Amino acid sequence: MGPFRPYAEHGEVMQYYEVPADLLDDPEALRPWAEKAITVAGRKKVKRSSRGGP
């Protein structure tokens, strides 16, 4: 399963991923997937400097 592409014709990719359909019917399998998704979503994004030097 790949990233969400709401505007495929423009090549734009969003940072959202769809839950695999087979996990929706299996709470035991869904839990680790959801926990990982929540952990990743909670991470701080690192701001990168647009300058090349100190």
C-alpha angles and dihedrals in degrees: 000000000000136000123293111270108185093167102036092163089063095045093237114154123196127205094245126108128194121240109248108255095233090060093058091070095045115062092184091058094039096056099070090044092052093045091053091047091052092048093050092046090053095055117109116245113235113234111224121211115243089212120093099215145032 
